[in-house]
Amino acid sequence: MARRVALWLLGLEALAGIVFAILGWTISGTLLAFPFEQIGTGLRALSLSGTAGNVIAIIIYVVISLLPVTALVLIRRRGRWWAEDLLLALLAIVFFAVLYFMINPGILPTVFGSPAANASNFAMVAKAVAGGLAYSVICGYAVLRVLRAFKTDVADSLLRYLAALLVLIVAVLVWLIFGSGFADLVAGLKAVPTCPLPDVIPCSNPPTLPYAFLVVRFIVNQLAPALTIAVLFAAWKLLRSLRIDRYSADTVAASDALARLCRTALVVIVLANIGFNIVQVLCARWLTSVNLTVDIPVFELTLVLVALLASRLLSENKQLKDDNEMFI
């Protein structure tokens, strides 16, 4: 995937997260049901439209459910299939069941138990469970196939897999910042009382100090994922250089830049957390709540160590290559 395309997609994801947070939309409960719920709703409407529609709906239902089996047949025809590919047959069975539940949501209480007091919430949870079953098989198969690729594929293919994994991690971090993180900020701002501490500070409309601290807290909490995104993009650049020439000066420079960025990110995260804790203590008298955090950035520290090790190894390998060429 080109860098520009990835940036556009991540930007759209961030914008969607902000819009969802402002409008108060939540997709956490229905995300696992997507797109099975939408497909089931469409097939149900098509089936109820008449005899012809019912026949077409059944055909579409069977075709979609058999897609994993089709993939399994194509893999076997290529002559390179492994034991984990049999999960595709299991996935076809799961597709049949999940789509049937989505087409006939009335049977969900029979399968998952009687609905709770709020029937709509029960239906949402039941559909999420059904969709989650399908995604568990899909993710399990993907993980096993990636492990197989690590064992059998050449280095260039492994670099491509690793680059794709970095993009996936970045997408998750972007949603944590602009989706769930921004939604928590909006919810916190709405929950601030109009006059939170009338005996301490005069009432203002809006109460600017609690608002300001919530915004600052959001920024401090999102520093780690935001800087991690920058680090992962630097790692992506390094992977592209490795695919071109692992002994080039550009590869060594990209590795050194990644190591420096990791160190800088770790310093910024630690100092920001310490500084915000100090400010909260100093201003505790004027705040409705104080949320001190003791942050141990294990993931970021691991990135720093890995980046430093990679930088050192690449530099030494290039030096050895240069020495060998001079000797020859």
C-alpha positions in Angstrom: 0.0 0.0 0.0 1.3 3.4 -1.0 2.1 5.8 1.9 -0.2 8.5 0.5 -3.2 6.0 0.2 -2.6 4.8 3.7 -2.5 8.4 5.0 -5.8 9.2 3.3 -7.5 6.1 4.7 -6.2 6.8 8.2 -7.3 10.4 7.9 -10.8 9.3 6.9 -10.9 6.9 9.9 -9.9 9.7 12.2 -12.6 12.0 10.8 -15.2 9.2 11.2 -14.2 8.7 14.8 -14.5 12.4 15.6 -17.9 12.7 13.8 -19.2 9.6 15.6 -18.0 11.0 19.0 -19.6 14.4 18.4 -22.9 12.9 17.3 -22.9 10.4 20.1 -22.9 7.3 17.9 -21.4 4.1 19.3 -20.4 1.2 17.1 -18.7 -0.9 19.7 -21.8 -3.0 20.2 -22.6 -3.5 16.5 -19.1 -3.6 15.1 -18.7 -7.4 15.5 -22.1 -7.9 13.7 -20.9 -5.9 10.7 -21.4 -6.8 7.8 -23.4 -9.9 8.7 -26.3 -8.0 10.2 -26.6 -5.7 7.1 -26.4 -8.7 4.8 -29.0 -10.6 6.8 -31.3 -7.6 6.9 -31.1 -7.2 3.1 -31.6 -10.9 2.4 -34.6 -10.9 4.7 -36.2 -8.0 2.9 -35.5 -9.6 -0.4 -37.0 -12.9 0.7 -40.2 -11.3 1.9 -40.6 -9.4 -1.4 -42.1 -12.5 -3.1 -41.4 -15.9 -4.5 -38.7 -14.8 -7.0 -37.1 -12.6 -4.3 -37.1 -15.6 -1.9 -35.3 -17.8 -4.4 -32.7 -15.1 -5.2 -32.2 -14.5 -1.4 -31.5 -18.2 -0.9 -29.1 -18.3 -3.8 -27.2 -15.3 -2.4 -27.2 -16.8 1.0 -25.7 -20.1 -0.2 -23.1 -18.3 -2.4 -21.9 -16.0 0.4 -21.7 -18.9 2.9 -19.7 -21.0 0.4 -17.1 -18.4 -0.2 -14.6 -19.9 2.3 -15.0 -23.3 0.6 -14.3 -21.7 -2.8 -11.2 -20.2 -1.4 -10.2 -23.6 -0.1 -10.7 -25.2 -3.5 -8.6 -22.5 -5.2 -5.8 -23.0 -2.6 -5.8 -26.7 -3.2 -5.7 -26.3 -7.0 -2.5 -24.2 -6.6 -1.0 -27.1 -4.9 0.2 -25.3 -1.7 -2.2 -25.9 1.1 -1.7 -26.6 4.7 -3.6 -28.1 7.6 -4.8 -24.7 8.8 -6.6 -24.2 5.5 -9.2 -26.7 6.8 -10.4 -23.9 9.0 -12.0 -22.4 5.8 -14.4 -25.4 5.8 -15.3 -24.6 9.4 -15.7 -20.9 8.4 -18.3 -21.9 5.8 -20.4 -23.7 8.4 -20.1 -20.7 10.7 -21.2 -18.4 7.8 -24.2 -20.5 7.2 -25.2 -20.3 10.9 -24.4 -16.6 11.5 -26.2 -15.4 8.3 -29.2 -17.6 9.2 -29.4 -15.9 12.6 -29.1 -12.5 11.0 -31.9 -13.3 8.4 -34.1 -14.7 11.2 -33.4 -12.6 14.3 -36.5 -14.0 15.9 -34.7 -17.2 16.8 -31.9 -15.4 18.7 -33.7 -15.7 22.0 -34.0 -19.5 21.5 -30.3 -19.8 20.8 -28.9 -17.4 23.3 -31.5 -17.5 26.0 -34.5 -15.3 26.9 -34.1 -11.6 26.2 -33.4 -9.2 29.0 -35.7 -6.4 30.0 -34.4 -4.3 27.1 -35.1 -6.5 24.0 -33.2 -4.2 21.6 -30.0 -4.4 23.7 -30.4 -8.2 23.9 -30.7 -8.4 20.1 -27.6 -6.2 19.6 -25.5 -8.3 22.0 -26.7 -11.6 20.5 -25.9 -10.4 17.0 -22.4 -9.2 18.2 -21.8 -12.7 19.7 -22.8 -14.4 16.4 -20.6 -12.0 14.4 -17.8 -12.4 16.9 -17.8 -16.2 16.3 -17.2 -15.7 12.6 -14.5 -13.1 13.3 -12.8 -15.5 15.7 -12.4 -18.1 13.0 -11.3 -15.5 10.5 -8.7 -14.0 12.8 -7.5 -17.4 13.9 -7.0 -18.6 10.3 -5.2 -15.3 9.4 -2.8 -15.7 12.4 -2.0 -19.3 11.5 -1.4 -18.4 7.8 0.9 -15.6 8.8 2.9 -17.9 11.1 3.1 -20.4 8.2 4.4 -17.5 6.0 7.0 -16.7 8.5 8.3 -20.2 8.3 8.2 -20.8 4.6 8.3 -17.5 2.7 11.4 -15.6 1.6 12.6 -12.4 3.4 10.9 -10.1 0.9 7.5 -11.6 1.6 8.1 -11.4 5.3 8.9 -7.7 5.0 5.6 -7.2 3.1 3.7 -9.0 5.8 5.4 -7.0 8.5 4.6 -3.7 6.7 0.9 -4.8 6.5 0.9 -5.6 10.2 2.3 -2.1 11.0 -0.5 -0.5 9.0 -3.1 -2.5 10.8 -1.6 -1.5 14.2 -1.6 2.1 13.1 -5.3 1.8 12.1 -6.1 0.5 15.6 -4.2 3.3 17.3 -5.9 5.9 15.2 -9.3 4.6 16.3 -8.1 4.6 19.9 -7.3 8.3 19.6 -10.0 9.7 17.5 -12.7 7.1 18.1 -12.9 5.8 21.7 -10.5 8.4 23.1 -12.3 11.4 21.6 -15.6 9.9 22.6 -14.5 9.7 26.2 -13.4 13.4 26.0 -16.8 14.4 24.6 -18.6 12.4 27.3 -16.5 13.9 30.0 -17.1 17.4 28.8 -20.9 16.8 28.8 -20.7 15.4 32.3 -19.0 18.4 33.9 -21.6 20.2 36.2 -22.5 23.8 35.3 -21.2 25.0 38.6 -18.9 22.2 40.0 -17.2 23.9 42.9 -19.3 27.0 44.0 -17.6 27.3 47.4 -14.1 27.3 45.9 -14.3 29.2 42.6 -17.0 31.5 41.2 -19.4 29.9 38.9 -18.8 30.5 35.2 -20.6 29.4 32.1 -19.0 27.2 30.9 -16.8 26.0 33.8 -13.5 26.6 31.9 -11.0 25.1 34.4 -12.5 21.5 34.5 -13.0 21.7 30.7 -9.4 22.7 30.2 -8.1 19.9 32.4 -10.2 17.3 30.5 -8.7 18.5 27.2 -5.2 18.5 28.6 -5.7 15.0 30.1 -7.0 13.8 26.7 -3.8 15.2 25.0 -1.5 13.6 27.6 -3.3 10.3 27.4 -3.1 10.2 23.6 0.6 11.2 23.4 1.7 7.5 23.7 -0.5 6.2 20.8 0.2 9.3 18.7 4.0 9.0 19.0 3.7 5.3 18.5 2.0 6.0 15.2 5.0 8.2 14.2 7.4 5.5 15.2 5.5 2.9 13.2 5.6 5.1 10.1 9.3 5.4 10.6 9.5 1.6 10.9 7.5 1.3 7.7 10.0 3.6 5.9 12.8 1.3 7.2 11.1 -1.8 5.9 10.7 -0.2 2.4 14.5 0.6 2.5 15.2 -3.0 3.5 13.3 -4.4 0.6 15.3 -2.2 -1.8 18.8 -2.7 -0.4 19.4 -3.8 3.2 23.0 -2.7 3.0 22.5 0.8 1.6 23.2 4.1 3.3 19.5 5.0 3.2 18.6 1.8 5.1 21.2 2.6 7.8 20.0 6.3 8.0 16.3 5.1 8.3 17.3 2.8 11.1 19.2 5.5 12.9 16.2 7.9 12.5 13.9 5.3 13.9 16.1 4.7 16.9 16.3 8.5 17.6 12.5 8.9 17.2 11.9 6.0 19.6 14.1 7.6 22.3 12.5 11.0 21.8 9.0 9.6 22.0 9.8 7.7 25.2 11.2 10.9 26.8 8.2 13.0 25.8 5.7 10.4 27.1 7.4 10.1 30.5 7.9 13.8 31.0 4.4 14.6 29.9 2.9 12.1 32.4 5.1 13.5 35.2 4.3 17.1 34.4 0.5 16.5 34.2 0.6 14.6 37.6 2.4 17.6 39.2 -0.1 20.1 37.7 -3.0 18.1 38.9 -1.7 18.0 42.5 -1.0 21.7 42.4 -4.5 22.5 41.1 -6.4 19.7 43.0 -8.3 22.3 45.1 -10.0 23.6 42.0 -10.7 20.3 40.3 -13.7 18.0 40.7 -11.5 14.9 40.2 -7.8 14.1 40.3 -6.6 11.2 38.2 -2.9 10.5 38.9 -1.3 7.8 36.7 1.9 5.9 37.2 2.8 5.1 33.6 5.3 2.3 32.9 5.8 2.5 29.1 6.7 -1.1 28.6 5.6 -1.2 24.9 7.4 2.1 24.1 10.6 0.9 25.9 10.5 -2.3 24.0 10.3 -0.4 20.7 13.3 1.7 21.7 15.4 -1.4 22.5 14.3 -3.2 19.3 15.0 0.0 17.2 18.4 0.4 18.8 19.3 -3.2 18.3 18.2 -3.1 14.6 20.1 0.2 14.1 23.3 -1.3 15.6 23.0 -4.6 13.6 22.3 -2.8 10.3 25.2 -0.4 10.8 27.6 -3.3 11.6 26.4 -5.3 8.6 26.9 -2.4 6.3 30.4 -1.9 7.7 31.2 -5.6 7.2 30.0 -5.4 3.7 32.0 -2.3 2.9 35.1 -4.0 4.4 34.6 -7.1 2.4 34.2 -5.1 -0.8 37.4 -3.2 -0.1 39.3 -6.5 0.6 38.1 -8.0 -2.6 
